[in-house]
Amino acid sequence: MTGLLRSCFPSSDALRDASRNEGDSGYYARMSGKEMAGGAGEVAGMGRRFIAITLDWLMSWAVGSLIFSQDQGRALWIPLVFFVEIVLLTWLTGASAGQRVLGLSVRSYPDGFALSLPKVILRTTLILLVIPAVVFDSDGRGLHDRVVSSAVFRKAHA
């Protein structure tokens, strides 16, 4: 269980390193063309992305259920918990908790830069609208990714 938690959340060292990089919103720095062309540059399949977002929703539901009672409008708060989780983790680490578990990362497309906070907020808002997240192009990128010039990549396996 501890290993799973470590894989979902960045260490304080990673966050500290990210804050030192001027102009970099996360610790996923620009990847070279060679890395993008190799295994690290592969756009993730729809199955992995669906499992990742399902994990994120389940985690948001669990956290929302612990914090808010049914009388407090839990159903309205769970999407807010989801939004905050996705925005913070994607901006700071390059992946949501569900994506990290499955070895995925979100980066700008095609250059591999970390996404800026405004782009992460817009991307997450579009995911909450659902339709942009289920409309895909020939590259396998959702409409929400095309709008902010991003893609979900599988991380390279050593």
Stockholm file with secondary structure:
# STOCKHOLM 1.0

chainA/1-158         MTGLLRSCFPSSDALRDASRNEGDSGYYARMSGKEMAGGAGEVAGMGRRFIAITLDWLMSWAVGSLIFSQDQGRALWIPLVFFVEIVLLTWLTGASAGQRVLGLSVRSYPDGFALSLPKVILRTTLILLVIPAVVFDSDGRGLHDRVVSSAVFRKAHA
#=GR chainA/1-158 SS CHHHHHHHSCCHHHHHHHHHSTTCSSSCCCCCHHHHHSGGGCBCCHHHHHHHHHHHHHHHHHHHHHHCCGGGTHHHHHHHHHHHHHHHHHHHHSSCHHHHHTTEEEEETTTCCCCCHHHHHHHHHHHHTSHHHHCBCTTSCBHHHHHTTEEEEECCCC
#=GC SS_cons         CHHHHHHHSCCHHHHHHHHHSTTCSSSCCCCCHHHHHSGGGCBCCHHHHHHHHHHHHHHHHHHHHHHCCGGGTHHHHHHHHHHHHHHHHHHHHSSCHHHHHTTEEEEETTTCCCCCHHHHHHHHHHHHTSHHHHCBCTTSCBHHHHHTTEEEEECCCC
//
